[in-house]
């Protein structure tokens, strides 16, 4: 997802990877990828499909909150 990569370029605290699910079926299975894009944040939050920036940022904040708990 482009936004994830933009965030990674803007902050040393963020990393982003993009993989082709058909080339790495074990990762597609591990993360239950049924559609693309499929964004995973801190192994806790999964976002399926292209979502607006505000939605992704909300999900990132959710992941950060669950990480602190």
N, CA, C, O and CB atoms as a CASP TS submission, in Angstrom:
PFRMAT TS
TARGET T0000
AUTHOR 0000-0000-0000
METHOD Language model
MODEL 1
PARENT N/A
ATOM      1  N   UNK     1       0.848  -1.167   0.000  1.00  0.00           N
ATOM      2  CA  UNK     1       0.000   0.000   0.000  1.00  0.00           C
ATOM      3  C   UNK     1       0.901   1.240   0.000  1.00  0.00           C
ATOM      4  O   UNK     1       1.875   1.312   0.749  1.00  0.00           O
ATOM      5  CB  UNK     1      -0.969  -0.007   1.226  1.00  0.00           C
ATOM      6  N   UNK     2       0.574   2.174  -0.816  1.00  0.00           N
ATOM      7  CA  UNK     2       1.401   3.361  -0.991  1.00  0.00           C
ATOM      8  C   UNK     2       1.494   4.163   0.304  1.00  0.00           C
ATOM      9  O   UNK     2       2.573   4.645   0.649  1.00  0.00           O
ATOM     10  CB  UNK     2       0.844   4.237  -2.114  1.00  0.00           C
ATOM     11  N   UNK     3       0.392   4.314   1.020  1.00  0.00           N
ATOM     12  CA  UNK     3       0.413   5.109   2.249  1.00  0.00           C
ATOM     13  C   UNK     3       1.377   4.518   3.271  1.00  0.00           C
ATOM     14  O   UNK     3       2.107   5.262   3.927  1.00  0.00           O
ATOM     15  CB  UNK     3      -0.992   5.200   2.849  1.00  0.00           C
ATOM     16  N   UNK     4       1.394   3.223   3.416  1.00  0.00           N
ATOM     17  CA  UNK     4       2.305   2.585   4.372  1.00  0.00           C
ATOM     18  C   UNK     4       3.754   2.900   4.014  1.00  0.00           C
ATOM     19  O   UNK     4       4.572   3.160   4.897  1.00  0.00           O
ATOM     20  CB  UNK     4       2.083   1.055   4.402  1.00  0.00           C
ATOM     21  N   UNK     5       4.064   2.878   2.750  1.00  0.00           N
ATOM     22  CA  UNK     5       5.438   3.175   2.325  1.00  0.00           C
ATOM     23  C   UNK     5       5.766   4.655   2.506  1.00  0.00           C
ATOM     24  O   UNK     5       6.902   4.998   2.833  1.00  0.00           O
ATOM     25  CB  UNK     5       5.643   2.769   0.857  1.00  0.00           C
ATOM     26  N   UNK     6       4.798   5.525   2.301  1.00  0.00           N
ATOM     27  CA  UNK     6       5.019   6.952   2.559  1.00  0.00           C
ATOM     28  C   UNK     6       5.297   7.190   4.039  1.00  0.00           C
ATOM     29  O   UNK     6       6.167   7.985   4.394  1.00  0.00           O
ATOM     30  CB  UNK     6       3.801   7.782   2.105  1.00  0.00           C
ATOM     31  N   UNK     7       4.560   6.505   4.890  1.00  0.00           N
ATOM     32  CA  UNK     7       4.792   6.635   6.332  1.00  0.00           C
ATOM     33  C   UNK     7       6.181   6.128   6.699  1.00  0.00           C
ATOM     34  O   UNK     7       6.864   6.727   7.530  1.00  0.00           O
ATOM     35  CB  UNK     7       3.720   5.865   7.125  1.00  0.00           C
ATOM     36  N   UNK     8       6.596   5.037   6.088  1.00  0.00           N
ATOM     37  CA  UNK     8       7.920   4.478   6.374  1.00  0.00           C
ATOM     38  C   UNK     8       9.030   5.426   5.918  1.00  0.00           C
ATOM     39  O   UNK     8      10.070   5.525   6.570  1.00  0.00           O
ATOM     40  CB  UNK     8       8.081   3.110   5.689  1.00  0.00           C
ATOM     41  N   UNK     9       8.815   6.116   4.813  1.00  0.00           N
ATOM     42  CA  UNK     9       9.822   7.070   4.345  1.00  0.00           C
ATOM     43  C   UNK     9       9.878   8.301   5.243  1.00  0.00           C
ATOM     44  O   UNK     9      10.925   8.936   5.369  1.00  0.00           O
ATOM     45  CB  UNK     9       9.530   7.489   2.903  1.00  0.00           C
ATOM     46  N   UNK    10       8.750   8.635   5.866  1.00  0.00           N
ATOM     47  CA  UNK    10       8.682   9.837   6.690  1.00  0.00           C
ATOM     48  C   UNK    10       9.190   9.617   8.110  1.00  0.00           C
ATOM     49  O   UNK    10       9.559  10.579   8.785  1.00  0.00           O
ATOM     50  CB  UNK    10       7.268  10.340   6.737  1.00  0.00           C
ATOM     51  N   UNK    11       9.217   8.375   8.574  1.00  0.00           N
ATOM     52  CA  UNK    11       9.582   8.114   9.966  1.00  0.00           C
ATOM     53  C   UNK    11      10.468   6.883  10.086  1.00  0.00           C
ATOM     54  O   UNK    11      10.203   5.848   9.476  1.00  0.00           O
ATOM     55  CB  UNK    11       8.330   7.939  10.819  1.00  0.00           C
ATOM     56  N   UNK    12      11.520   7.011  10.880  1.00  0.00           N
ATOM     57  CA  UNK    12      12.389   5.869  11.162  1.00  0.00           C
ATOM     58  C   UNK    12      11.698   4.850  12.070  1.00  0.00           C
ATOM     59  O   UNK    12      12.202   3.740  12.237  1.00  0.00           O
ATOM     60  CB  UNK    12      13.693   6.345  11.808  1.00  0.00           C
ATOM     61  N   UNK    13      10.567   5.202  12.651  1.00  0.00           N
ATOM     62  CA  UNK    13       9.836   4.304  13.536  1.00  0.00           C
ATOM     63  C   UNK    13       8.893   3.376  12.777  1.00  0.00           C
ATOM     64  O   UNK    13       8.298   2.470  13.362  1.00  0.00           O
ATOM     65  CB  UNK    13       9.055   5.105  14.546  1.00  0.00           C
ATOM     66  N   UNK    14       8.760   3.606  11.470  1.00  0.00           N
ATOM     67  CA  UNK    14       7.821   2.830  10.659  1.00  0.00           C
ATOM     68  C   UNK    14       8.583   2.069   9.583  1.00  0.00           C
ATOM     69  O   UNK    14       9.465   2.620   8.924  1.00  0.00           O
ATOM     70  CB  UNK    14       6.747   3.750  10.019  1.00  0.00           C
ATOM     71  N   UNK    15       8.234   0.799   9.412  1.00  0.00           N
ATOM     72  CA  UNK    15       8.774   0.011   8.300  1.00  0.00           C
ATOM     73  C   UNK    15       7.603  -0.531   7.491  1.00  0.00           C
ATOM     74  O   UNK    15       6.513  -0.743   8.022  1.00  0.00           O
ATOM     75  CB  UNK    15       9.693  -1.157   8.814  1.00  0.00           C
ATOM     76  N   UNK    16       7.835  -0.749   6.219  1.00  0.00           N
ATOM     77  CA  UNK    16       6.788  -1.284   5.350  1.00  0.00           C
ATOM     78  C   UNK    16       7.412  -2.252   4.361  1.00  0.00           C
ATOM     79  O   UNK    16       8.492  -2.005   3.824  1.00  0.00           O
ATOM     80  CB  UNK    16       6.038  -0.145   4.607  1.00  0.00           C
ATOM     81  N   UNK    17       6.726  -3.343   4.131  1.00  0.00           N
ATOM     82  CA  UNK    17       7.138  -4.323   3.138  1.00  0.00           C
ATOM     83  C   UNK    17       5.936  -4.622   2.258  1.00  0.00           C
ATOM     84  O   UNK    17       4.793  -4.590   2.713  1.00  0.00           O
ATOM     85  CB  UNK    17       7.693  -5.625   3.809  1.00  0.00           C
ATOM     86  N   UNK    18       6.206  -4.910   1.002  1.00  0.00           N
ATOM     87  CA  UNK    18       5.150  -5.296   0.077  1.00  0.00           C
ATOM     88  C   UNK    18       5.591  -6.589  -0.604  1.00  0.00           C
ATOM     89  O   UNK    18       6.707  -6.688  -1.114  1.00  0.00           O
ATOM     90  CB  UNK    18       4.856  -4.160  -0.976  1.00  0.00           C
ATOM     91  N   UNK    19       4.698  -7.574  -0.602  1.00  0.00           N
ATOM     92  CA  UNK    19       5.017  -8.846  -1.248  1.00  0.00           C
ATOM     93  C   UNK    19       3.896  -9.225  -2.200  1.00  0.00           C
ATOM     94  O   UNK    19       2.745  -8.829  -2.018  1.00  0.00           O
ATOM     95  CB  UNK    19       5.241  -9.963  -0.197  1.00  0.00           C
ATOM     96  N   UNK    20       4.246  -9.990  -3.205  1.00  0.00           N
ATOM     97  CA  UNK    20       3.279 -10.517  -4.159  1.00  0.00           C
ATOM     98  C   UNK    20       2.729 -11.816  -3.575  1.00  0.00           C
ATOM     99  O   UNK    20       3.461 -12.794  -3.419  1.00  0.00           O
ATOM    100  CB  UNK    20       3.928 -10.750  -5.581  1.00  0.00           C
ATOM    101  N   UNK    21       1.446 -11.821  -3.255  1.00  0.00           N
ATOM    102  CA  UNK    21       0.864 -12.966  -2.552  1.00  0.00           C
ATOM    103  C   UNK    21       0.944 -14.264  -3.358  1.00  0.00           C
ATOM    104  O   UNK    21       1.035 -15.344  -2.774  1.00  0.00           O
ATOM    105  CB  UNK    21      -0.580 -12.674  -2.209  1.00  0.00           C
ATOM    106  N   UNK    22       0.911 -14.176  -4.670  1.00  0.00           N
ATOM    107  CA  UNK    22       1.003 -15.409  -5.466  1.00  0.00           C
ATOM    108  C   UNK    22       2.416 -15.976  -5.481  1.00  0.00           C
ATOM    109  O   UNK    22       2.607 -17.167  -5.727  1.00  0.00           O
ATOM    110  CB  UNK    22       0.543 -15.149  -6.894  1.00  0.00           C
ATOM    111  N   UNK    23       3.403 -15.129  -5.218  1.00  0.00           N
ATOM    112  CA  UNK    23       4.783 -15.597  -5.175  1.00  0.00           C
ATOM    113  C   UNK    23       5.180 -16.093  -3.786  1.00  0.00           C
ATOM    114  O   UNK    23       6.151 -16.836  -3.643  1.00  0.00           O
ATOM    115  CB  UNK    23       5.718 -14.487  -5.612  1.00  0.00           C
ATOM    116  N   UNK    24       4.432 -15.683  -2.766  1.00  0.00           N
ATOM    117  CA  UNK    24       4.717 -16.088  -1.392  1.00  0.00           C
ATOM    118  C   UNK    24       3.440 -16.630  -0.746  1.00  0.00           C
ATOM    119  O   UNK    24       2.899 -16.016   0.174  1.00  0.00           O
ATOM    120  CB  UNK    24       5.288 -14.895  -0.571  1.00  0.00           C
ATOM    121  N   UNK    25       2.961 -17.775  -1.224  1.00  0.00           N
ATOM    122  CA  UNK    25       1.688 -18.296  -0.709  1.00  0.00           C
ATOM    123  C   UNK    25       1.722 -18.593   0.786  1.00  0.00           C
ATOM    124  O   UNK    25       0.683 -18.535   1.444  1.00  0.00           O
ATOM    125  CB  UNK    25       1.309 -19.550  -1.455  1.00  0.00           C
ATOM    126  N   UNK    26       2.890 -18.909   1.335  1.00  0.00           N
ATOM    127  CA  UNK    26       2.959 -19.171   2.781  1.00  0.00           C
ATOM    128  C   UNK    26       2.644 -17.900   3.570  1.00  0.00           C
ATOM    129  O   UNK    26       2.033 -17.974   4.636  1.00  0.00           O
ATOM    130  CB  UNK    26       4.359 -19.710   3.172  1.00  0.00           C
ATOM    131  N   UNK    27       3.050 -16.744   3.065  1.00  0.00           N
ATOM    132  CA  UNK    27       2.709 -15.487   3.741  1.00  0.00           C
ATOM    133  C   UNK    27       1.236 -15.144   3.549  1.00  0.00           C
ATOM    134  O   UNK    27       0.584 -14.658   4.473  1.00  0.00           O
ATOM    135  CB  UNK    27       3.587 -14.339   3.217  1.00  0.00           C
ATOM    136  N   UNK    28       0.714 -15.396   2.358  1.00  0.00           N
ATOM    137  CA  UNK    28      -0.709 -15.161   2.116  1.00  0.00           C
ATOM    138  C   UNK    28      -1.551 -16.013   3.070  1.00  0.00           C
ATOM    139  O   UNK    28      -2.567 -15.554   3.591  1.00  0.00           O
ATOM    140  CB  UNK    28      -1.072 -15.476   0.642  1.00  0.00           C
ATOM    141  N   UNK    29      -1.122 -17.246   3.290  1.00  0.00           N
ATOM    142  CA  UNK    29      -1.827 -18.107   4.233  1.00  0.00           C
ATOM    143  C   UNK    29      -1.680 -17.652   5.669  1.00  0.00           C
ATOM    144  O   UNK    29      -2.650 -17.642   6.426  1.00  0.00           O
ATOM    145  CB  UNK    29      -1.338 -19.512   4.105  1.00  0.00           C
ATOM    146  N   UNK    30      -0.470 -17.276   6.044  1.00  0.00           N
ATOM    147  CA  UNK    30      -0.205 -16.829   7.419  1.00  0.00           C
ATOM    148  C   UNK    30      -1.070 -15.630   7.793  1.00  0.00           C
ATOM    149  O   UNK    30      -1.580 -15.543   8.910  1.00  0.00           O
ATOM    150  CB  UNK    30       1.277 -16.472   7.588  1.00  0.00           C
ATOM    151  N   UNK    31      -1.231 -14.700   6.837  1.00  0.00           N
ATOM    152  CA  UNK    31      -1.981 -13.474   7.119  1.00  0.00           C
ATOM    153  C   UNK    31      -3.405 -13.509   6.578  1.00  0.00           C
ATOM    154  O   UNK    31      -4.081 -12.480   6.549  1.00  0.00           O
ATOM    155  CB  UNK    31      -1.257 -12.289   6.539  1.00  0.00           C
ATOM    156  N   UNK    32      -3.866 -14.680   6.151  1.00  0.00           N
ATOM    157  CA  UNK    32      -5.237 -14.852   5.643  1.00  0.00           C
ATOM    158  C   UNK    32      -5.587 -13.813   4.579  1.00  0.00           C
ATOM    159  O   UNK    32      -6.607 -13.131   4.672  1.00  0.00           O
ATOM    160  CB  UNK    32      -6.240 -14.764   6.795  1.00  0.00           C
ATOM    161  N   UNK    33      -4.740 -13.707   3.584  1.00  0.00           N
ATOM    162  CA  UNK    33      -4.965 -12.738   2.512  1.00  0.00           C
ATOM    163  C   UNK    33      -5.971 -13.319   1.534  1.00  0.00           C
ATOM    164  O   UNK    33      -5.718 -14.336   0.888  1.00  0.00           O
ATOM    165  CB  UNK    33      -3.634 -12.373   1.787  1.00  0.00           C
ATOM    166  N   UNK    34      -7.135 -12.645   1.434  1.00  0.00           N
ATOM    167  CA  UNK    34      -8.175 -13.049   0.499  1.00  0.00           C
ATOM    168  C   UNK    34      -8.392 -11.990  -0.569  1.00  0.00           C
ATOM    169  O   UNK    34      -9.024 -12.254  -1.591  1.00  0.00           O
ATOM    170  CB  UNK    34      -9.477 -13.321   1.238  1.00  0.00           C
ATOM    171  N   UNK    35      -7.874 -10.803  -0.337  1.00  0.00           N
ATOM    172  CA  UNK    35      -7.981  -9.708  -1.287  1.00  0.00           C
ATOM    173  C   UNK    35      -6.799  -8.787  -1.108  1.00  0.00           C
ATOM    174  O   UNK    35      -6.143  -8.788  -0.067  1.00  0.00           O
ATOM    175  CB  UNK    35      -9.304  -8.941  -1.110  1.00  0.00           C
ATOM    176  N   UNK    36      -6.537  -8.013  -2.118  1.00  0.00           N
ATOM    177  CA  UNK    36      -5.421  -7.080  -2.049  1.00  0.00           C
ATOM    178  C   UNK    36      -5.919  -5.671  -2.352  1.00  0.00           C
ATOM    179  O   UNK    36      -6.863  -5.510  -3.125  1.00  0.00           O
ATOM    180  CB  UNK    36      -4.297  -7.488  -3.034  1.00  0.00           C
ATOM    181  N   UNK    37      -5.318  -4.667  -1.769  1.00  0.00           N
ATOM    182  CA  UNK    37      -4.237  -4.784  -0.797  1.00  0.00           C
ATOM    183  C   UNK    37      -4.733  -5.325   0.547  1.00  0.00           C
ATOM    184  O   UNK    37      -5.910  -5.212   0.890  1.00  0.00           O
ATOM    185  CB  UNK    37      -3.570  -3.432  -0.598  1.00  0.00           C
ATOM    186  N   UNK    38      -3.823  -5.898   1.270  1.00  0.00           N
ATOM    187  CA  UNK    38      -4.092  -6.414   2.616  1.00  0.00           C
ATOM    188  C   UNK    38      -2.978  -5.865   3.503  1.00  0.00           C
ATOM    189  O   UNK    38      -1.819  -6.259   3.375  1.00  0.00           O
ATOM    190  CB  UNK    38      -4.149  -8.018   2.653  1.00  0.00           C
ATOM    191  N   UNK    39      -3.334  -4.968   4.384  1.00  0.00           N
ATOM    192  CA  UNK    39      -2.350  -4.298   5.231  1.00  0.00           C
ATOM    193  C   UNK    39      -2.399  -4.884   6.629  1.00  0.00           C
ATOM    194  O   UNK    39      -3.471  -5.025   7.217  1.00  0.00           O
ATOM    195  CB  UNK    39      -2.600  -2.775   5.273  1.00  0.00           C
ATOM    196  N   UNK    40      -1.233  -5.225   7.159  1.00  0.00           N
ATOM    197  CA  UNK    40      -1.122  -5.763   8.517  1.00  0.00           C
ATOM    198  C   UNK    40      -0.291  -4.773   9.330  1.00  0.00           C
ATOM    199  O   UNK    40       0.807  -4.388   8.930  1.00  0.00           O
ATOM    200  CB  UNK    40      -0.472  -7.208   8.524  1.00  0.00           C
ATOM    201  N   UNK    41      -0.837  -4.371  10.476  1.00  0.00           N
ATOM    202  CA  UNK    41      -0.156  -3.411  11.339  1.00  0.00           C
ATOM    203  C   UNK    41       0.215  -4.099  12.638  1.00  0.00           C
ATOM    204  O   UNK    41      -0.655  -4.550  13.383  1.00  0.00           O
ATOM    205  CB  UNK    41      -1.042  -2.164  11.607  1.00  0.00           C
ATOM    206  N   UNK    42       1.508  -4.178  12.904  1.00  0.00           N
ATOM    207  CA  UNK    42       2.023  -4.766  14.152  1.00  0.00           C
ATOM    208  C   UNK    42       1.467  -6.149  14.453  1.00  0.00           C
ATOM    209  O   UNK    42       1.283  -6.507  15.616  1.00  0.00           O
ATOM    210  CB  UNK    42       1.713  -3.857  15.305  1.00  0.00           C
ATOM    211  N   UNK    43       1.200  -6.923  13.413  1.00  0.00           N
ATOM    212  CA  UNK    43       0.709  -8.294  13.566  1.00  0.00           C
ATOM    213  C   UNK    43      -0.635  -8.379  14.283  1.00  0.00           C
ATOM    214  O   UNK    43      -1.091  -9.482  14.584  1.00  0.00           O
ATOM    215  CB  UNK    43       1.723  -9.112  14.315  1.00  0.00           C
ATOM    216  N   UNK    44      -1.286  -7.246  14.567  1.00  0.00           N
ATOM    217  CA  UNK    44      -2.530  -7.283  15.333  1.00  0.00           C
ATOM    218  C   UNK    44      -3.737  -6.792  14.556  1.00  0.00           C
ATOM    219  O   UNK    44      -4.846  -7.282  14.769  1.00  0.00           O
ATOM    220  CB  UNK    44      -2.381  -6.467  16.571  1.00  0.00           C
ATOM    221  N   UNK    45      -3.547  -5.843  13.671  1.00  0.00           N
ATOM    222  CA  UNK    45      -4.659  -5.244  12.928  1.00  0.00           C
ATOM    223  C   UNK    45      -4.482  -5.555  11.449  1.00  0.00           C
ATOM    224  O   UNK    45      -3.406  -5.353  10.885  1.00  0.00           O
ATOM    225  CB  UNK    45      -4.735  -3.701  13.165  1.00  0.00           C
ATOM    226  N   UNK    46      -5.553  -6.051  10.824  1.00  0.00           N
ATOM    227  CA  UNK    46      -5.541  -6.364   9.401  1.00  0.00           C
ATOM    228  C   UNK    46      -6.561  -5.481   8.701  1.00  0.00           C
ATOM    229  O   UNK    46      -7.702  -5.369   9.152  1.00  0.00           O
ATOM    230  CB  UNK    46      -5.842  -7.871   9.151  1.00  0.00           C
ATOM    231  N   UNK    47      -6.159  -4.853   7.602  1.00  0.00           N
ATOM    232  CA  UNK    47      -7.049  -4.002   6.824  1.00  0.00           C
ATOM    233  C   UNK    47      -7.103  -4.580   5.412  1.00  0.00           C
ATOM    234  O   UNK    47      -6.087  -4.648   4.720  1.00  0.00           O
ATOM    235  CB  UNK    47      -6.564  -2.498   6.819  1.00  0.00           C
ATOM    236  N   UNK    48      -8.277  -4.986   5.002  1.00  0.00           N
ATOM    237  CA  UNK    48      -8.471  -5.613   3.687  1.00  0.00           C
ATOM    238  C   UNK    48      -8.988  -4.575   2.697  1.00  0.00           C
ATOM    239  O   UNK    48      -9.945  -3.856   2.983  1.00  0.00           O
ATOM    240  CB  UNK    48      -9.459  -6.813   3.783  1.00  0.00           C
ATOM    241  N   UNK    49      -8.360  -4.503   1.552  1.00  0.00           N
ATOM    242  CA  UNK    49      -8.807  -3.624   0.481  1.00  0.00           C
ATOM    243  C   UNK    49      -8.221  -2.220   0.574  1.00  0.00           C
ATOM    244  O   UNK    49      -7.558  -1.855   1.545  1.00  0.00           O
ATOM    245  CB  UNK    49     -10.301  -3.542   0.489  1.00  0.00           C
ATOM    246  N   UNK    50      -8.492  -1.457  -0.467  1.00  0.00           N
ATOM    247  CA  UNK    50      -8.036  -0.065  -0.510  1.00  0.00           C
ATOM    248  C   UNK    50      -8.980   0.763   0.355  1.00  0.00           C
ATOM    249  O   UNK    50     -10.180   0.829   0.088  1.00  0.00           O
ATOM    250  CB  UNK    50      -7.990   0.484  -1.989  1.00  0.00           C
ATOM    251  N   UNK    51      -8.443   1.382   1.373  1.00  0.00           N
ATOM    252  CA  UNK    51      -9.258   2.174   2.290  1.00  0.00           C
ATOM    253  C   UNK    51      -8.772   3.620   2.270  1.00  0.00           C
ATOM    254  O   UNK    51      -7.620   3.884   1.928  1.00  0.00           O
ATOM    255  CB  UNK    51      -9.202   1.592   3.734  1.00  0.00           C
ATOM    256  N   UNK    52      -9.638   4.548   2.633  1.00  0.00           N
ATOM    257  CA  UNK    52      -9.212   5.949   2.712  1.00  0.00           C
ATOM    258  C   UNK    52      -8.106   6.133   3.761  1.00  0.00           C
ATOM    259  O   UNK    52      -7.996   5.358   4.711  1.00  0.00           O
ATOM    260  CB  UNK    52     -10.415   6.855   3.047  1.00  0.00           C
ATOM    261  N   UNK    53      -7.312   7.152   3.567  1.00  0.00           N
ATOM    262  CA  UNK    53      -6.193   7.432   4.475  1.00  0.00           C
ATOM    263  C   UNK    53      -6.651   7.524   5.924  1.00  0.00           C
ATOM    264  O   UNK    53      -5.992   6.988   6.816  1.00  0.00           O
ATOM    265  CB  UNK    53      -5.498   8.727   4.072  1.00  0.00           C
ATOM    266  N   UNK    54      -7.761   8.192   6.167  1.00  0.00           N
ATOM    267  CA  UNK    54      -8.258   8.347   7.541  1.00  0.00           C
ATOM    268  C   UNK    54      -8.577   7.000   8.179  1.00  0.00           C
ATOM    269  O   UNK    54      -8.346   6.809   9.373  1.00  0.00           O
ATOM    270  CB  UNK    54      -9.503   9.233   7.557  1.00  0.00           C
ATOM    271  N   UNK    55      -9.100   6.076   7.399  1.00  0.00           N
ATOM    272  CA  UNK    55      -9.420   4.745   7.913  1.00  0.00           C
ATOM    273  C   UNK    55      -8.153   3.995   8.291  1.00  0.00           C
ATOM    274  O   UNK    55      -8.080   3.379   9.355  1.00  0.00           O
ATOM    275  CB  UNK    55     -10.217   3.945   6.878  1.00  0.00           C
ATOM    276  N   UNK    56      -7.156   4.048   7.416  1.00  0.00           N
ATOM    277  CA  UNK    56      -5.901   3.362   7.719  1.00  0.00           C
ATOM    278  C   UNK    56      -5.239   3.975   8.951  1.00  0.00           C
ATOM    279  O   UNK    56      -4.728   3.247   9.803  1.00  0.00           O
ATOM    280  CB  UNK    56      -4.946   3.425   6.513  1.00  0.00           C
ATOM    281  N   UNK    57      -5.242   5.287   9.053  1.00  0.00           N
ATOM    282  CA  UNK    57      -4.637   5.932  10.219  1.00  0.00           C
ATOM    283  C   UNK    57      -5.369   5.528  11.501  1.00  0.00           C
ATOM    284  O   UNK    57      -4.737   5.338  12.540  1.00  0.00           O
ATOM    285  CB  UNK    57      -4.654   7.465  10.055  1.00  0.00           C
ATOM    286  N   UNK    58      -6.673   5.399  11.434  1.00  0.00           N
ATOM    287  CA  UNK    58      -7.451   4.957  12.597  1.00  0.00           C
ATOM    288  C   UNK    58      -7.051   3.537  12.993  1.00  0.00           C
ATOM    289  O   UNK    58      -6.928   3.236  14.180  1.00  0.00           O
ATOM    290  CB  UNK    58      -8.968   5.023  12.297  1.00  0.00           C
ATOM    291  N   UNK    59      -6.851   2.676  12.016  1.00  0.00           N
ATOM    292  CA  UNK    59      -6.448   1.300  12.295  1.00  0.00           C
ATOM    293  C   UNK    59      -5.033   1.239  12.875  1.00  0.00           C
ATOM    294  O   UNK    59      -4.746   0.416  13.744  1.00  0.00           O
ATOM    295  CB  UNK    59      -6.530   0.459  11.019  1.00  0.00           C
ATOM    296  N   UNK    60      -4.161   2.108  12.390  1.00  0.00           N
ATOM    297  CA  UNK    60      -2.807   2.187  12.944  1.00  0.00           C
ATOM    298  C   UNK    60      -2.872   2.610  14.408  1.00  0.00           C
ATOM    299  O   UNK    60      -2.180   2.042  15.253  1.00  0.00           O
ATOM    300  CB  UNK    60      -1.934   3.179  12.131  1.00  0.00           C
ATOM    301  N   UNK    61      -3.693   3.594  14.705  1.00  0.00           N
ATOM    302  CA  UNK    61      -3.850   4.042  16.096  1.00  0.00           C
ATOM    303  C   UNK    61      -4.416   2.919  16.958  1.00  0.00           C
ATOM    304  O   UNK    61      -4.019   2.771  18.113  1.00  0.00           O
ATOM    305  CB  UNK    61      -4.767   5.285  16.170  1.00  0.00           C
ATOM    306  N   UNK    62      -5.330   2.134  16.420  1.00  0.00           N
ATOM    307  CA  UNK    62      -5.865   0.982  17.142  1.00  0.00           C
ATOM    308  C   UNK    62      -4.762  -0.009  17.456  1.00  0.00           C
ATOM    309  O   UNK    62      -4.686  -0.532  18.568  1.00  0.00           O
ATOM    310  CB  UNK    62      -6.972   0.302  16.334  1.00  0.00           C
ATOM    311  N   UNK    63      -3.903  -0.270  16.472  1.00  0.00           N
ATOM    312  CA  UNK    63      -2.788  -1.195  16.682  1.00  0.00           C
ATOM    313  C   UNK    63      -1.833  -0.668  17.745  1.00  0.00           C
ATOM    314  O   UNK    63      -1.335  -1.437  18.567  1.00  0.00           O
ATOM    315  CB  UNK    63      -2.033  -1.433  15.368  1.00  0.00           C
ATOM    316  N   UNK    64      -1.577   0.615  17.737  1.00  0.00           N
ATOM    317  CA  UNK    64      -0.689   1.192  18.747  1.00  0.00           C
ATOM    318  C   UNK    64      -1.299   1.093  20.131  1.00  0.00           C
ATOM    319  O   UNK    64      -0.591   0.856  21.110  1.00  0.00           O
ATOM    320  CB  UNK    64      -0.379   2.650  18.417  1.00  0.00           C
ATOM    321  N   UNK    65      -2.613   1.274  20.220  1.00  0.00           N
ATOM    322  CA  UNK    65      -3.301   1.154  21.502  1.00  0.00           C
ATOM    323  C   UNK    65      -3.244  -0.260  22.038  1.00  0.00           C
ATOM    324  O   UNK    65      -3.042  -0.464  23.235  1.00  0.00           O
ATOM    325  CB  UNK    65      -4.742   1.593  21.370  1.00  0.00           C
ATOM    326  N   UNK    66      -3.420  -1.242  21.163  1.00  0.00           N
ATOM    327  CA  UNK    66      -3.397  -2.635  21.613  1.00  0.00           C
ATOM    328  C   UNK    66      -1.985  -3.066  21.985  1.00  0.00           C
ATOM    329  O   UNK    66      -1.807  -3.991  22.778  1.00  0.00           O
ATOM    330  CB  UNK    66      -3.959  -3.558  20.528  1.00  0.00           C
ATOM    331  N   UNK    67      -0.985  -2.408  21.421  1.00  0.00           N
ATOM    332  CA  UNK    67       0.397  -2.728  21.724  1.00  0.00           C
ATOM    333  C   UNK    67       0.756  -2.270  23.132  1.00  0.00           C
ATOM    334  O   UNK    67       1.571  -2.907  23.800  1.00  0.00           O
ATOM    335  CB  UNK    67       1.330  -2.087  20.700  1.00  0.00           C
ATOM    336  N   UNK    68       0.166  -1.190  23.583  1.00  0.00           N
ATOM    337  CA  UNK    68       0.459  -0.618  24.902  1.00  0.00           C
ATOM    338  C   UNK    68      -0.235  -1.370  26.022  1.00  0.00           C
ATOM    339  O   UNK    68       0.191  -1.318  27.176  1.00  0.00           O
ATOM    340  CB  UNK    68       0.049   0.838  24.944  1.00  0.00           C
ATOM    341  N   UNK    69      -1.304  -2.068  25.674  1.00  0.00           N
ATOM    342  CA  UNK    69      -2.096  -2.750  26.720  1.00  0.00           C
ATOM    343  C   UNK    69      -1.376  -3.962  27.262  1.00  0.00           C
ATOM    344  O   UNK    69      -1.897  -4.647  28.143  1.00  0.00           O
ATOM    345  CB  UNK    69      -3.459  -3.171  26.176  1.00  0.00           C
TER
END
